[in-house]
C-alpha cells in the first residue's frame, strides 16, 4: 500500500487487554515500535493523546501528539491527506464516519495489531 496510514493510538492500544491502562505511554511506545517494524512504503502517522503525549517519532513512524481530542486531530489529518489517499486505523464508529467524509478508508485495529 502507498499513501498514508493514520493510526488512532488510544483506540488500537485499547483493543487488547494487555495492561495498557496502567501505562498508556508505554503502550503507545510498544504500538509505535510494532508499526515501525511493518516495513512497506506507506507513511505512518500515530496520533497520541493524553498520557501518551511525549512519545517520540522513530524512523518509519511519525508520532503526532493531538493538542486536544485525538479524534479531531485524526479528522484534520484525513482531510489534509485526502488527495494522497489515506487509511485510518480505528474501531470508533463515529470517527470512521467523520474521516470517510474526506474519502479515507478505514480498517480495524487487527489490521495492525493482532489480538494477543
Order of alpha helices (4+ residues) and beta strands (2+ residues): beta-alpha-alpha-beta-beta-alpha-beta-alpha-beta
